[in-house]
Amino acid sequence: MPRPWSLLDFFFVVLGGFVGAGMLVGISSLVGEDELFLVLALVGQYIGHLAVLWLISRRKGHPDLGFTIEGRDVLYLGFGLFLQLALAIVFLPLSSLLLPDGDPAQQVSTALSGLETTAARVAAMVTAVVLAPVTEELTFRGVLLKTQSHRSPRMIMVITALVFTVFHLLGLDPSRMLSAAAVVLPQLFIIGLVLAWVTLRTKRLGPAIFIHSGFNLLAAIVLLLPPELLESIG
């Protein structure tokens, strides 16, 4: 019989991401792939998460994470995109006040927007729309949510959304941490609540994965725009 997930498992899955990122960053430094440096770091992080998750799952006898995807789940992609647009509009006044220069509050977004080659931009888009949603949902609405199954649904939603939000502190611009946090973290907490709610309701990760993917989709589409066009818009 499979053994249940624990908070220690969650810790090791998160730690695996840092190790994976460090390994691919090191490799990219050796081969001199400066343009793909950040993309490889992100890919390494998610591969690290997934590798540790697979190893722990295998050792525990593959306990259920609800990783089931159905065809109708694609419809949730539109809801994720709508949620991204809605939150952007709601937080626009605060963003304009605290970040008047219009630059992204997250370092990753700033760096990705500076990618110049098509290969780097496509790789970054695939990472944002496919790899990131699958990995983060398995980690936060999968492993972490399972460790909190003894709590009430409301507490599960709050705890998983809070941890999800805190995890993304690492990506904020340190030169204006407080302003960036005030704009970005409330939005992440809200999306975290939505993702936990839909996972609890459907008892599957498929809907949450597609909502997450849709939420990242707008920023990912921007990555495909020519750098010259982005500079003119900015």
C-alpha positions as CSV (number, residue, x, y, z in Angstrom):
1,M,0.0,0.0,0.0
2,P,1.4,3.4,-1.0
3,R,2.7,5.6,1.9
4,P,1.2,9.1,2.2
5,W,3.0,12.3,1.3
6,S,4.7,14.3,4.1
7,L,6.0,17.8,4.5
8,L,9.5,16.4,4.4
9,D,8.7,15.1,0.9
10,F,7.6,18.6,-0.1
11,F,10.8,20.1,1.3
12,F,12.9,17.7,-0.8
13,V,10.9,18.3,-3.9
14,V,11.5,22.1,-3.5
15,L,15.2,21.5,-2.7
16,G,15.5,19.4,-5.9
17,G,14.5,22.4,-7.9
18,F,17.4,24.5,-6.5
19,V,19.9,21.7,-7.2
20,G,18.6,21.2,-10.7
21,A,18.8,24.9,-11.5
22,G,22.4,25.1,-10.1
23,M,23.4,22.1,-12.3
24,L,22.1,23.5,-15.5
25,V,23.4,27.0,-14.8
26,G,26.8,25.5,-14.3
27,I,26.6,23.6,-17.5
28,S,25.5,26.7,-19.4
29,S,28.4,28.6,-17.9
30,L,30.9,26.0,-19.2
31,V,29.5,26.0,-22.7
32,G,29.1,29.7,-22.9
33,E,25.3,29.8,-23.6
34,D,24.7,33.3,-22.2
35,E,21.5,33.8,-24.1
36,L,19.9,30.6,-22.7
37,F,21.4,31.1,-19.2
38,L,18.1,32.0,-17.5
39,V,16.0,29.6,-19.6
40,L,18.3,26.7,-18.7
41,A,18.1,27.8,-15.0
42,L,14.4,27.6,-15.1
43,V,14.3,24.3,-17.0
44,G,16.9,22.9,-14.5
45,Q,14.7,24.0,-11.6
46,Y,11.6,22.3,-12.9
47,I,13.5,19.1,-13.9
48,G,15.0,19.0,-10.5
49,H,11.5,19.2,-8.9
50,L,10.2,16.5,-11.1
51,A,13.1,14.2,-10.7
52,V,13.0,14.3,-6.9
53,L,9.2,14.0,-7.0
54,W,9.5,10.9,-9.2
55,L,12.1,9.3,-6.9
56,I,10.1,9.9,-3.8
57,S,6.9,8.7,-5.5
58,R,8.6,5.5,-6.6
59,R,10.0,4.9,-3.1
60,K,6.6,5.4,-1.5
61,G,4.8,3.1,-3.9
62,H,3.4,5.9,-6.1
63,P,0.8,7.5,-3.8
64,D,-1.9,9.4,-5.7
65,L,-1.4,13.1,-6.6
66,G,-4.5,13.4,-8.8
67,F,-2.4,13.8,-11.9
68,T,-5.3,13.1,-14.3
69,I,-5.9,15.3,-17.4
70,E,-9.1,15.1,-19.5
71,G,-9.9,16.7,-22.8
72,R,-12.4,19.1,-21.3
73,D,-9.7,20.5,-19.1
74,V,-8.4,22.6,-22.1
75,L,-11.4,24.9,-21.5
76,Y,-9.8,26.0,-18.2
77,L,-7.0,27.6,-20.3
78,G,-9.4,30.5,-21.1
79,F,-10.3,30.9,-17.5
80,G,-6.7,31.2,-16.6
81,L,-6.1,33.9,-19.2
82,F,-9.2,35.8,-18.1
83,L,-8.0,35.6,-14.5
84,Q,-4.6,37.1,-15.5
85,L,-6.3,40.0,-17.4
86,A,-8.7,40.6,-14.6
87,L,-6.0,40.8,-11.9
88,A,-3.9,43.0,-14.1
89,I,-6.7,45.5,-14.4
90,V,-7.6,45.4,-10.7
91,F,-4.1,45.9,-9.6
92,L,-3.2,48.4,-12.3
93,P,-3.7,51.5,-10.1
94,L,-1.4,50.0,-7.4
95,S,1.1,48.9,-10.0
96,S,1.2,52.4,-11.5
97,L,1.6,54.0,-8.1
98,L,4.4,51.7,-6.8
99,L,6.1,50.8,-10.1
100,P,5.7,53.9,-12.2
101,D,8.5,52.9,-14.7
102,G,6.3,50.1,-16.0
103,D,9.1,47.5,-15.7
104,P,8.2,44.0,-14.5
105,A,8.3,43.5,-10.8
106,Q,9.8,40.0,-11.2
107,Q,13.4,39.6,-12.2
108,V,12.5,36.5,-14.3
109,S,10.1,38.5,-16.4
110,T,12.6,41.3,-16.9
111,A,15.3,38.9,-18.0
112,L,13.0,36.8,-20.3
113,S,11.8,40.0,-22.0
114,G,15.4,40.7,-22.9
115,L,15.9,37.4,-24.8
116,E,16.8,38.1,-28.5
117,T,17.1,34.8,-30.3
118,T,14.0,33.0,-31.5
119,A,15.2,29.7,-30.0
120,A,15.5,31.2,-26.5
121,R,12.1,32.9,-26.7
122,V,10.3,29.7,-27.9
123,A,12.1,27.7,-25.1
124,A,11.0,30.3,-22.5
125,M,7.4,30.2,-23.8
126,V,7.2,26.4,-23.6
127,T,8.7,26.5,-20.1
128,A,6.2,29.1,-18.9
129,V,3.1,27.5,-20.5
130,V,3.9,23.8,-20.1
131,L,6.7,22.9,-17.8
132,A,6.1,25.5,-15.1
133,P,2.3,24.8,-14.7
134,V,2.7,21.0,-14.6
135,T,5.6,21.1,-12.1
136,E,4.2,23.7,-9.8
137,E,0.8,22.1,-9.7
138,L,2.3,18.7,-8.9
139,T,4.4,20.3,-6.1
140,F,1.9,22.7,-4.5
141,R,-1.6,21.4,-5.4
142,G,-0.2,17.9,-5.5
143,V,2.3,17.1,-2.8
144,L,1.7,20.0,-0.4
145,L,-2.1,19.8,-0.7
146,K,-1.9,16.0,0.1
147,T,0.1,16.7,3.3
148,Q,-2.8,19.0,4.5
149,S,-5.6,16.6,3.8
150,H,-6.4,16.3,7.5
151,R,-7.4,20.0,7.5
152,S,-10.6,21.8,6.4
153,P,-10.9,22.8,2.7
154,R,-10.6,26.5,3.6
155,M,-7.4,25.9,5.6
156,I,-6.0,23.8,2.8
157,M,-6.7,26.6,0.3
158,V,-5.1,29.3,2.6
159,I,-2.0,27.2,3.5
160,T,-1.2,26.1,0.0
161,A,-1.8,29.5,-1.5
162,L,0.4,31.1,1.2
163,V,3.3,28.7,0.6
164,F,2.9,29.1,-3.1
165,T,3.1,32.9,-2.7
166,V,6.1,32.9,-0.4
167,F,7.9,30.5,-2.8
168,H,7.7,33.2,-5.5
169,L,9.4,35.8,-3.3
170,L,12.7,34.6,-4.7
171,G,11.8,35.9,-8.1
172,L,11.1,39.5,-7.1
173,D,13.4,42.4,-7.9
174,P,15.5,42.9,-4.8
175,S,16.1,46.6,-5.7
176,R,12.5,47.3,-5.0
177,M,11.4,44.3,-3.0
178,L,8.6,46.0,-1.0
179,S,6.9,47.7,-4.0
180,A,7.2,44.5,-6.1
181,A,5.8,42.4,-3.2
182,A,2.8,44.7,-2.7
183,V,1.9,44.3,-6.4
184,V,2.7,40.7,-7.1
185,L,2.2,38.7,-4.0
186,P,-1.6,39.5,-3.5
187,Q,-2.2,38.4,-7.1
188,L,-0.2,35.1,-6.5
189,F,-2.2,34.5,-3.3
190,I,-5.5,34.9,-5.2
191,I,-4.5,32.6,-8.0
192,G,-3.2,30.1,-5.4
193,L,-6.6,30.1,-3.7
194,V,-8.3,29.5,-7.1
195,L,-6.0,26.7,-8.0
196,A,-6.4,25.0,-4.6
197,W,-10.2,25.4,-4.8
198,V,-10.5,23.9,-8.2
199,T,-8.2,21.0,-7.3
200,L,-10.3,20.2,-4.2
201,R,-13.5,20.5,-6.1
202,T,-12.5,18.3,-9.0
203,K,-10.1,16.0,-7.1
204,R,-7.7,16.2,-10.1
205,L,-4.8,18.4,-11.1
206,G,-5.8,18.7,-14.8
207,P,-8.0,21.8,-14.4
208,A,-5.5,23.6,-12.2
209,I,-2.7,22.9,-14.6
210,F,-4.6,24.5,-17.5
211,I,-5.7,27.5,-15.4
212,H,-2.1,28.0,-14.4
213,S,-1.0,27.6,-18.0
214,G,-3.6,30.2,-19.2
215,F,-2.5,32.5,-16.4
216,N,1.1,32.4,-17.8
217,L,0.0,32.5,-21.4
218,L,-0.2,36.3,-21.9
219,A,3.3,36.9,-20.6
220,A,4.5,33.9,-22.7
221,I,2.9,35.3,-25.9
222,V,4.9,38.5,-25.4
223,L,8.1,36.5,-25.5
224,L,7.4,35.7,-29.2
225,L,7.1,39.4,-30.2
226,P,10.2,40.8,-31.9
227,P,12.5,42.7,-29.5
228,E,12.2,45.8,-31.7
229,L,8.4,45.8,-31.3
230,L,8.7,45.4,-27.5
231,E,11.1,48.3,-27.3
232,S,8.7,50.5,-29.3
233,I,5.8,49.5,-27.0
234,G,7.9,50.2,-23.9
